[in-house]
Amino acid sequence: MLIELSGKLGDAIYSLAVAKQLHDIHGVTPDVCFGGMHFTSAGIAALLPLLDQPYIGAKHSQYVTGAELQFSEFFLGYDHHQNVVQAMMAFAQTELGLHMPLHSPVAPWLSIEAGDTALTLVNFTGRYRNEHASVDWMPLLANQENLGFIGLPTDYELFCNSIRTDVPFIETPTLLDAAKYIKSSRLFMGNQSSCLAIAIGLGKTVVVESSEDYPNCIFRGRNSEFHGVSAATIQQYGVPVAE
């Protein structure tokens, strides 16, 4: 079976949950290829090492015709207010005529070796922010120890210009490098991004600034999330917050 990955990098990571279910439930080890307009050669190169999962077969770095499951078709009718993994599971069930659990997977779907350093990781991007309520990141970060920033240099510059300048930048040339840091982290804090998709795929504890326009990455019961509410509100998740 061939799966065509589509959307953005985070979407490709979420679609791996479907690939794992196909392997675990139906004994299929799918090959994957890339389709859609959003993937760049640099993005594909960054993602490919992370695709070295036990439930993935061949990894094609470009589009291949004849995919039985085409996520480019999925995104033509996708409502971004739906949980993305639930929606992908439902799409796969319809397209393939196979039973797929229509719930967020309880078990993590990414399998990697952890890194050596347990940090509180921050990933902050310019996209998928909460535009309807102001999120004050300063008190959220104030009591966190061993902070580190992962993501693009341009995202780090935005973070430094708008929030803090004393959080070290961690170079992660590929998303597998990022995943190793996320795997060993004690907490992931950020907004919706490919790094968040990795953190959810690894079953990590996360605190998320969710976009109210695209609230499709909320996995209740598996991770923490908030929508631009006050810092005091998320104390219920056990995250130290400055008074």
N, C-alpha and C positions, 0 to 999 in steps of 0.2 A: 504494500500500500504506500502511496505517496501523498504527503500532506504539503499543501502550498501555504507557507506562512505569509501573513500580510498584516497591514496596519503599520504600527510603529514598533520599535524594539520591545517596549513593554508588552505590547499585544502579542508579539511572538513568544515571549516568555510565558504569558498566561496560557497560550494555546498548547504549551508543552504539558499542561495538566490533562488535556484531552488525549495527547499521545500516550501518556502514562496509563490512563484508564484503558485505552485500547490494548495496550500491552498486558496489563494486569488482569483485565476481565476477559478479553477476547484472544489473547495470545498472539497479538499482532505487533511486530516490531517495524513501525513505519519509517520510511525514508522521508526526508524533508527537503524542500527547496524554497526559494524566495520569490514572491510576487508582489504586486502593488507598487505604488509610486513613492512611498515614503522611505524605502530602504536606500541608503547610500552605500558605496563600496566600503567606506570606513566603518559604517555601522555594522555591516555584515561581517567584516573582519573582526570587529570587537565581539560580536555575538557568537561566532562559530565555535570558539573553544568551550563555551558554556553548553553547547548542544551535544557535547560528548557525554551523553546520559545512557544508562544501560538499556533504556527502552527505545532508543533512537538508532536506526540503521545508518544508511548512507546520508551524508550531508552535502547537498549541492549548493554552491555559493551563488547560483543564479536561477533564473526561472527554468522550469522543466515542464513540458506539456504533459497532459494526461493525469493530473493529480485527481485522486478520488475525493479528496476533501480540500476544497479551495476556500480559504478564509477571506480571499478578496470578495467572494460572493457573500460571505457572512456580513462583511462591513457595509455592503450596499443597503441592507435593511436593519442595521443594528441601532437600537435605542440606547444611547449612552447613559440612561438612567437605570439600566439593568446591570446587575452584577455580571462582569465580563465573563467569568469562568462558567457561571450558570448558563449564560446565553450561548457560549461556545459549546457546552455539553449538549444543550437542546438542539443546536444546529447540526452537530455531528450525528446525533440520534436520527434526525430527519433525513439527512443526506445519505447516511450509510445504512439506514434500516437496522441499526444495532442498538441494544439497550445501553444507555449511558446514564450514570447517576446524575440527576438534575439538581444537584446541590454542590456547594463548594466542597472540594475534597478536604477531608479531615487530616489526612496524612500529607506531609510536604511532598511536592513532586520534583524537587531538585535535589540531586545527590552530588555533593562535592566534599573535598577535604577542607577542614577549617584552617584558618591562618593561626598565627602564634599570639596575636595581640587582641585582648578583649577591650574594645573601645566602645564608647557611645558615639555612634556614627550619625553625621548630619549630611543630608543630601537636599539641596535647595535649588530649584530651577525657576526660570521665568514663566514656564507654561503651567497650566492646570493649577492656578492659585485660586484662593477663595476671594472673588471680587466683590462679594456682598457683605463681608464682615472683616474687620481688621484683626489679624492674628498677631499678637505680640510675642515674638519668639524669645525676647530677652529673658523674661522670667522663666520660660521653659528650659532654657539652657543654663541659667545661672548656677544651679546646684549640681550640674552634671560634671563628673570628673572624667579625665582621659578622653576628651573630645577629639574627634577627627572628622574632616570633611572629605567625602568621596563624590566624584562627579567630574564634569568638564571644567577646565580652567575658566571658561567664561561664566559658568554657574558660580564658581568660587569667587570670582571678582564681584558678581552681583551680591552674593552673600556678605562679603567684606564691606561693600559700599553701603549696604542697607541694614546690616544686623551686627556683626562682630568681625574684628580683624585679627583676633588672637587664637583662632581655631586652626590647627595645622592642616595643610592640604596633603592628602594622600594620593600619590600617583597610582592609577589603576589603568594600565594600557588596554586591557580587555575587560569584558564583563565577567569573565571567570576570575580575574584578579579582584574585581570588586566583590564578587560573591564570596571569596575566601575571607575577606575582611568582615563582610556581613555575617557569614556563618559563625565567626568567633566573637561577634559583638555582643554586648549585654543589652543594647537597645538601639533601635533605628528610629531616627526622627527626620521627617521631611515632608515633601508634598508628592503628588502622583508623578511617577517617573519609572524608568526601566529599573533603577535601583530598588524602588519600592516593590516592583513586581518580583525581583529576586528575593527580597526579604520575606514577602508573603509566601513565595514558593519554597522557601527554606523553613517556614513555620516560625519565624522570629517575632518577638514582641516589637510592635511599631506604634509610633504616634504620628498621625498624618494630618496635615492640612489638606482637607478634601475639597475639590472643586464642586460647588453647588450646581454648576452647569453640566459637569460630566462626573457625577458621583458613582462611578462604576467600579471602584476599587475598594469597596467597603465589605469586609469579611467579618461580620459580627461573630463573636465567640472565639475567633482565632487571633485577633489583633485589636489594638486600640486605635481609635480614630476620633477626630473632632473636626468641626466645621467652623473654625474661626471663633470659637467660644472663648471665654476667659480661661486663664491658666488654672484658676481654682477648680474649674469644672473637671479637668482631667486628672485631678488628684485621685479620683476614684480608681484610676488605672494603676495606682502605685508608683507613679512617676514623681520623683522629687521636684517640687516647684518652689521657687523663691517666693517669700511672702511680699 
